[in-house]
Amino acid sequence: MAAADVQPGAACYSNELIALAGGINVFGERPGASVEVTPEELLRADPELCFVSWCGVAEAKLDPDNLISAGRARGIGGGAGGRVYRLDERFSGRPGPRMLTAARVMARAIAGLA
């Protein structure tokens, strides 16, 4: 089985952040704060876009192409359309005033879908 990615679940504050930005977390109904998701589950969820944010990794070092080339996002709306965006963990990694910056970044990406 391919490696799983971790996504925010129902108990994660990221759901509020995503909603503030005008989006819907495709895994927002799953119990727990952090949910392991297989590539197959990601394909079935078919998100329109994806955000890449890793704990402790600066935005400049995030590699959205890694998500696509590793096959974890290939074939989904986000991967196929090139809609995989970096999201700096400094703004999205913990609740606080900096989350407004993350919400603005996410909102611009989500608005681009219209």
C-alpha distance (Angstrom), angle and dihedral (degrees) to the residues before:
residue distance angle dihedral
M1 . . .
A2 3.79 . .
A3 3.77 120.6 .
A4 3.78 116.5 -84.5
D5 3.78 125.3 -124.3
V6 3.79 122.5 -140.5
Q7 3.80 117.4 -119.6
P8 3.81 131.6 178.4
G9 3.79 113.2 -92.6
A10 3.81 132.9 -161.7
A11 3.82 95.3 -71.1
C12 3.82 94.9 51.5
Y13 3.80 121.6 106.1
S14 3.81 86.7 -139.0
N15 3.80 88.3 82.1
E16 3.80 88.5 67.7
L17 3.80 90.7 46.3
I18 3.81 91.4 51.2
A19 3.82 91.1 47.1
L20 3.84 91.5 49.2
A21 3.79 87.3 55.0
G22 3.81 91.2 51.8
G23 3.79 97.6 -104.0
I24 3.78 139.8 114.7
N25 3.79 123.8 -130.5
V26 3.81 105.2 -128.3
F27 3.82 88.6 -151.3
G28 3.82 95.3 41.2
E29 3.80 93.4 113.0
R30 3.81 95.1 57.5
P31 3.81 115.6 103.6
G32 3.77 118.0 -109.8
A33 3.78 136.4 40.6
S34 3.81 97.7 -97.0
V35 3.78 119.0 31.7
E36 3.80 126.9 -168.1
V37 3.78 109.9 -132.9
T38 3.79 125.3 -170.4
P39 3.81 121.2 -139.4
E40 3.81 88.3 -108.5
E41 3.81 91.5 55.3
L42 3.79 89.9 49.0
L43 3.80 90.1 52.2
R44 3.81 91.6 50.1
A45 3.83 91.8 48.6
D46 3.83 88.6 53.4
P47 3.83 99.2 -164.6
E48 3.79 116.4 -160.5
L49 3.79 90.2 -132.6
C50 3.80 139.5 1.3
F51 3.78 134.1 -143.3
V52 3.80 120.6 -147.9
S53 3.80 116.6 -150.6
W54 3.79 125.3 154.3
C55 3.78 124.4 -170.7
G56 3.79 111.2 -104.0
V57 3.82 95.0 4.6
A58 3.80 117.3 119.4
E59 3.80 116.6 -128.2
A60 3.81 92.6 -113.6
K61 3.80 89.6 60.0
L62 3.81 96.5 48.6
D63 3.78 111.8 108.9
P64 3.82 113.5 -159.5
D65 3.82 89.2 178.0
N66 3.81 88.0 65.0
L67 3.81 89.3 63.1
I68 3.80 90.4 51.2
S69 3.82 99.4 39.6
A70 3.80 92.7 46.5
G71 3.79 86.7 60.6
R72 3.78 95.0 -116.9
A73 3.82 92.4 114.3
R74 3.80 101.1 22.3
G75 3.78 110.9 125.5
I76 3.79 98.2 15.9
G77 3.78 123.4 110.9
G78 3.79 91.7 -104.3
G79 3.77 97.0 46.0
A80 3.79 98.4 38.5
G81 3.77 93.4 47.3
G82 3.79 95.1 42.3
R83 3.77 90.8 -114.2
V84 3.79 98.9 140.9
Y85 3.79 110.7 123.0
R86 3.78 134.9 -166.9
L87 3.79 114.9 -119.8
D88 3.79 115.2 -169.5
E89 3.80 109.4 -124.9
R90 3.83 90.2 -143.9
F91 3.80 87.3 72.4
S92 3.80 102.1 33.4
G93 3.81 103.4 29.9
R94 3.79 99.7 82.6
P95 3.78 137.2 17.0
G96 3.79 116.2 -92.8
P97 3.80 144.8 89.5
R98 3.81 92.6 -53.7
M99 3.79 88.8 68.3
L100 3.81 87.7 78.7
T101 3.81 88.1 66.9
A102 3.79 90.1 51.7
A103 3.82 90.7 47.6
R104 3.81 90.3 52.9
V105 3.81 92.3 49.9
M106 3.80 90.5 48.4
A107 3.82 92.7 45.1
R108 3.83 91.5 54.8
A109 3.80 90.7 51.9
I110 3.81 92.8 45.6
A111 3.83 91.6 47.5
G112 3.80 88.0 55.2
L113 3.80 89.1 66.6
A114 3.81 92.8 66.4
